[in-house]
Amino acid sequence: MVVTGVDSIDVLKPRRVGNSLEDDFIVGMSSKQKFLPPKYFYDELGSQLFDQICDVPEYYPTRAEDGLLKEISHSLITDLKPDAIFELGSGTARKTRRIFDACESANCFPDYHPIDVCPEILVTSKEELSSRYSWLSVYPKVGDYMKGFAGFKNSTNQNLFLFLGGTIGNLTESESLLLLKEVRGLMKPNDSLLLGADLVKSPDLLHAAYNDSDGVTAKFNLNLLAVLNRRLKGDFQFQNFVHYAIYNPVKFQIEMYLVCVENQEVYLKKINKRIHFQIGDSILTEVSRKFTKARLESLFAKAGLGVVTHFESGVPEFALVHAKLHKK
């Protein structure tokens, strides 16, 4: 599908050289536990499927975070009065609309800079937001926040950085620290960061959230094979893999896999690689870490950020953390 407007989107140059899909695939498939970074989920279809996941009854994080945003956004915006909002991994910006509603009611009209790896979703999001909020100036940017942003422009006096959805849990401890330090480096003294994080809770709730009865999460997980087939010219067969997600209580994290159910050989023409799978082999496609308040505050402190307010929902537990530069 051709999407108009993609050519007009700014592309943020990375500060660090990161692995390509080809590199990540070769490393991941060569490991004892095969794995792939979750960022490759988010092609256009993957982004749409994730948006559908947010609506399934079992998937509580979106509703819990949305409820918190509805509760705190007005007072937060009234207090901060940001000139600009920068959102990492913005996707469809569905929950961010709580922030925009609060801006509208507070007569605060910041610019919005959504940053995502999928240009098509950025175009669609800009069209929807511009239609709904006539005052909102949207400046979409394509970029991988894990590679950093060279030449990032932060020229306004007071900015609000958003990192919502509990996505911090998809990163390792070292990756989380690297990202928060990267954001800290972009912030000015008056800037703020609002970050969403899922909290430790009942294993039953966690298991259900990642194994919804409608099978949307399974489609989302399996779509990764379509991404590999398209970008690496592979011949993965969907029917030879199944979605499998479990909660690991020792590591406080959900682990999501694609499990092979048929002996097979997969050929990736673009990189001229043949990968052998036996029944029971698996690819780790996502980890979703769950936090406690103490672990979150420790992570922010290590990154040089001070927690201003820790907002927390009732059951199912989810947190929004408002942080600023740590005062020396």
C-alpha positions as CSV (number, residue, x, y, z in Angstrom):
1,M,0.0,0.0,0.0
2,V,1.3,3.4,-0.9
3,V,1.0,6.0,1.9
4,T,1.2,9.6,0.9
5,G,3.1,12.0,3.1
6,V,5.9,9.6,4.1
7,D,8.5,11.5,2.1
8,S,7.8,14.6,4.1
9,I,8.6,13.0,7.5
10,D,11.9,14.0,9.2
11,V,14.4,11.2,9.7
12,L,16.5,11.4,12.9
13,K,20.1,10.5,12.3
14,P,21.4,8.0,14.9
15,R,24.1,8.9,17.3
16,R,25.3,5.3,17.6
17,V,25.7,2.7,14.9
18,G,23.2,-0.1,15.6
19,N,22.8,-3.5,14.2
20,S,20.8,-4.0,11.0
21,L,18.0,-6.6,10.8
22,E,20.5,-8.8,8.9
23,D,23.0,-8.5,11.8
24,D,20.4,-9.0,14.5
25,F,19.0,-12.0,12.7
26,I,22.4,-13.7,12.3
27,V,23.4,-13.1,15.9
28,G,19.9,-14.1,17.2
29,M,19.7,-17.3,15.2
30,S,23.2,-18.3,16.2
31,S,22.5,-18.1,19.9
32,K,21.8,-21.0,22.1
33,Q,18.4,-19.5,22.8
34,K,17.4,-18.0,19.4
35,F,16.1,-14.4,19.8
36,L,15.2,-11.2,17.9
37,P,14.7,-7.7,19.2
38,P,11.0,-6.7,19.6
39,K,11.4,-3.5,17.5
40,Y,11.0,-5.6,14.4
41,F,7.4,-6.3,15.3
42,Y,6.4,-2.8,14.3
43,D,5.9,-2.7,10.5
44,E,2.6,-1.2,9.4
45,L,0.5,-4.4,10.1
46,G,2.4,-5.1,13.4
47,S,1.6,-1.5,14.6
48,Q,-2.1,-2.0,13.7
49,L,-2.2,-5.4,15.4
50,F,-0.7,-3.9,18.6
51,D,-3.4,-1.3,18.5
52,Q,-6.0,-4.1,18.4
53,I,-4.3,-5.9,21.3
54,C,-4.9,-2.8,23.4
55,D,-8.7,-3.4,23.0
56,V,-8.8,-7.1,23.9
57,P,-10.5,-7.7,27.3
58,E,-7.5,-9.4,28.9
59,Y,-4.9,-6.8,28.0
60,Y,-5.1,-4.4,31.0
61,P,-2.0,-2.2,30.5
62,T,-3.6,0.2,28.0
63,R,-6.7,0.7,30.0
64,A,-4.8,1.1,33.3
65,E,-2.4,3.6,31.8
66,D,-5.2,5.4,30.0
67,G,-7.2,5.7,33.3
68,L,-4.2,7.1,35.0
69,L,-3.6,9.6,32.2
70,K,-7.2,10.7,32.4
71,E,-6.8,11.2,36.1
72,I,-3.5,13.2,36.2
73,S,-3.2,14.9,32.8
74,H,-5.0,18.1,33.6
75,S,-3.0,18.9,36.8
76,L,0.2,17.8,35.1
77,I,-0.3,20.1,32.1
78,T,-1.5,23.0,34.2
79,D,1.6,22.7,36.3
80,L,4.1,22.1,33.4
81,K,2.6,24.2,30.6
82,P,4.9,22.6,28.0
83,D,5.9,24.4,24.8
84,A,6.5,21.1,23.0
85,I,5.8,17.4,23.6
86,F,8.2,14.7,22.4
87,E,7.0,11.1,22.4
88,L,9.3,8.1,22.0
89,G,7.6,5.1,20.3
90,S,4.5,7.1,19.7
91,G,2.6,4.5,17.6
92,T,-1.0,5.6,17.0
93,A,-0.8,8.1,20.0
94,R,-4.1,6.8,21.2
95,K,-3.4,7.4,24.9
96,T,-1.5,10.6,24.3
97,R,-4.9,12.2,23.4
98,R,-5.6,12.4,27.1
99,I,-2.6,14.8,27.3
100,F,-3.9,16.8,24.3
101,D,-7.4,17.0,25.9
102,A,-5.8,18.4,29.0
103,C,-3.8,20.9,27.0
104,E,-7.0,22.1,25.3
105,S,-8.9,22.6,28.6
106,A,-5.9,24.3,30.1
107,N,-5.4,26.7,27.1
108,C,-1.9,25.2,26.6
109,F,-1.1,24.6,22.9
110,P,2.3,22.8,22.6
111,D,3.7,21.4,19.4
112,Y,3.8,17.6,19.1
113,H,6.8,15.6,17.9
114,P,6.0,11.9,17.7
115,I,9.0,9.6,17.1
116,D,8.5,6.1,15.8
117,V,10.2,3.5,13.6
118,C,7.2,3.1,11.3
119,P,6.6,6.0,8.9
120,E,3.2,4.8,7.7
121,I,1.8,4.9,11.3
122,L,3.3,8.4,11.8
123,V,1.4,9.6,8.7
124,T,-1.9,8.0,9.8
125,S,-1.5,9.4,13.3
126,K,-0.7,12.9,12.1
127,E,-3.8,12.9,9.9
128,E,-6.1,11.7,12.7
129,L,-4.6,14.1,15.3
130,S,-4.7,17.1,13.0
131,S,-8.4,16.4,12.3
132,R,-9.3,16.0,15.9
133,Y,-7.2,18.9,17.3
134,S,-7.2,21.8,14.9
135,W,-4.7,23.7,17.1
136,L,-2.1,20.9,17.2
137,S,1.0,21.2,15.1
138,V,2.4,17.7,14.5
139,Y,6.0,17.1,13.4
140,P,6.5,13.3,13.0
141,K,10.0,11.9,13.0
142,V,11.3,8.5,12.0
143,G,13.9,7.2,14.4
144,D,15.1,4.3,16.5
145,Y,15.4,5.7,20.0
146,M,17.8,2.9,21.0
147,K,20.4,4.3,18.6
148,G,20.1,7.9,20.0
149,F,19.4,11.0,18.0
150,A,22.2,13.1,16.4
151,G,21.4,16.8,16.0
152,F,18.2,16.6,18.0
153,K,16.6,20.0,18.2
154,N,15.2,21.0,21.6
155,S,14.8,24.8,21.1
156,T,11.7,25.5,23.2
157,N,11.9,26.6,26.9
158,Q,9.9,23.8,28.5
159,N,9.3,20.4,27.1
160,L,7.5,17.2,28.1
161,F,9.0,13.9,27.0
162,L,6.7,10.9,26.9
163,F,7.6,7.2,27.0
164,L,4.3,5.4,27.5
165,G,2.9,1.9,27.2
166,G,5.3,0.1,29.6
167,T,7.8,-0.1,26.8
168,I,10.6,0.4,29.2
169,G,9.9,-3.2,30.3
170,N,10.8,-4.5,26.8
171,L,14.4,-3.3,27.3
172,T,17.1,-5.0,29.4
173,E,18.4,-3.3,32.5
174,S,21.4,-1.9,30.6
175,E,19.2,-0.8,27.7
176,S,16.8,0.9,30.0
177,L,19.6,2.8,31.7
178,L,21.1,3.8,28.3
179,L,17.7,5.1,27.0
180,L,17.0,7.1,30.2
181,K,20.5,8.6,30.0
182,E,19.9,9.5,26.4
183,V,16.6,11.3,27.3
184,R,18.3,13.0,30.2
185,G,20.9,14.3,27.7
186,L,18.2,15.8,25.6
187,M,16.4,17.6,28.5
188,K,16.8,21.1,29.7
189,P,16.5,22.1,33.4
190,N,12.8,22.8,33.1
191,D,11.9,19.8,31.1
192,S,10.0,16.7,32.3
193,L,9.7,13.1,31.5
194,L,6.5,11.1,31.9
195,L,7.2,7.3,31.7
196,G,4.7,4.4,31.9
197,A,5.7,1.1,33.6
198,D,3.8,-2.0,34.3
199,L,4.1,-3.3,37.9
200,V,4.5,-6.7,39.4
201,K,1.1,-8.4,39.9
202,S,-0.9,-11.7,39.9
203,P,0.7,-14.2,37.5
204,D,-2.8,-15.1,36.3
205,L,-3.5,-11.6,35.1
206,L,-0.1,-11.4,33.4
207,H,-0.6,-14.8,31.6
208,A,-4.0,-13.8,30.4
209,A,-2.9,-10.4,29.1
210,Y,-0.3,-12.0,26.7
211,N,-2.5,-15.0,25.7
212,D,-5.8,-13.3,24.8
213,S,-8.7,-15.6,23.8
214,D,-9.1,-13.8,20.5
215,G,-5.6,-14.7,19.4
216,V,-4.6,-11.1,18.5
217,T,-1.3,-11.3,20.4
218,A,-0.6,-14.6,18.6
219,K,-1.1,-12.9,15.2
220,F,1.1,-10.0,16.3
221,N,3.9,-12.4,17.3
222,L,3.6,-14.5,14.1
223,N,3.6,-11.3,12.0
224,L,7.3,-11.1,12.8
225,L,7.8,-14.0,10.4
226,A,6.1,-12.0,7.7
227,V,8.6,-9.1,8.4
228,L,11.5,-11.5,8.0
229,N,10.1,-13.0,4.9
230,R,9.6,-9.6,3.3
231,R,12.8,-7.9,4.4
232,L,15.2,-10.9,4.2
233,K,13.4,-12.7,1.4
234,G,12.7,-15.7,3.6
235,D,10.3,-18.6,3.4
236,F,9.1,-19.0,7.0
237,Q,5.8,-20.9,7.1
238,F,3.3,-19.5,9.7
239,Q,1.7,-22.9,10.3
240,N,5.1,-24.3,11.5
241,F,5.2,-22.0,14.5
242,V,2.9,-21.2,17.4
243,H,2.7,-18.3,19.8
244,Y,3.8,-19.0,23.4
245,A,4.0,-16.6,26.3
246,I,4.8,-17.3,30.0
247,Y,5.5,-15.3,33.1
248,N,8.9,-15.9,34.7
249,P,8.4,-15.1,38.4
250,V,12.2,-15.3,39.1
251,K,13.0,-12.6,36.7
252,F,9.6,-10.7,37.1
253,Q,9.0,-10.8,33.3
254,I,6.8,-12.0,30.6
255,E,8.7,-14.0,28.0
256,M,7.1,-14.4,24.5
257,Y,8.3,-17.0,22.1
258,L,7.6,-18.4,18.6
259,V,7.8,-22.2,19.1
260,C,8.5,-24.6,16.2
261,V,6.0,-27.4,15.7
262,E,7.5,-29.0,12.6
263,N,11.1,-30.0,11.6
264,Q,12.1,-27.6,8.9
265,E,14.7,-25.6,7.1
266,V,14.2,-21.9,6.4
267,Y,16.1,-20.1,3.7
268,L,16.8,-16.4,3.8
269,K,17.8,-15.4,0.3
270,K,18.9,-11.9,1.0
271,I,21.6,-13.0,3.4
272,N,22.0,-16.5,1.9
273,K,21.4,-18.3,5.2
274,R,19.7,-21.6,5.9
275,I,18.4,-22.1,9.5
276,H,17.4,-25.5,10.7
277,F,14.6,-25.8,13.2
278,Q,13.5,-28.9,15.1
279,I,10.2,-29.4,16.9
280,G,10.4,-27.6,20.2
281,D,13.0,-25.0,19.1
282,S,11.9,-21.5,19.9
283,I,12.7,-17.8,19.1
284,L,12.4,-15.4,22.0
285,T,10.7,-12.4,20.5
286,E,9.9,-10.2,23.5
287,V,10.5,-9.8,27.2
288,S,8.2,-7.5,29.2
289,R,9.7,-6.8,32.6
290,K,7.5,-5.8,35.5
291,F,8.6,-3.3,38.1
292,T,8.2,-2.4,41.8
293,K,8.2,1.3,42.9
294,A,11.7,0.8,44.4
295,R,13.2,-0.7,41.2
296,L,11.8,2.2,39.1
297,E,13.2,4.8,41.5
298,S,16.6,3.1,41.5
299,L,16.6,3.0,37.7
300,F,15.8,6.7,37.4
301,A,18.5,7.6,40.0
302,K,21.1,5.7,38.1
303,A,20.2,7.7,35.0
304,G,20.6,11.0,36.8
305,L,16.9,11.7,36.9
306,G,14.9,12.6,40.0
307,V,11.3,11.2,40.5
308,V,8.9,14.1,41.2
309,T,5.8,12.0,41.5
310,H,5.0,8.3,41.3
311,F,1.4,7.8,40.1
312,E,-0.1,4.4,40.5
313,S,-3.4,2.8,39.5
314,G,-5.4,0.3,41.5
315,V,-5.7,-3.3,40.4
316,P,-4.4,-4.1,37.9
317,E,-1.3,-2.1,39.0
318,F,0.4,0.3,36.6
319,A,2.6,3.3,37.2
320,L,3.3,6.7,35.6
321,V,6.5,8.3,36.8
322,H,7.1,12.0,36.4
323,A,10.8,12.8,36.6
324,K,13.1,15.8,36.1
325,L,16.8,16.3,35.9
326,H,18.4,15.3,39.2
327,K,19.3,18.4,41.2
328,K,23.0,18.3,42.2
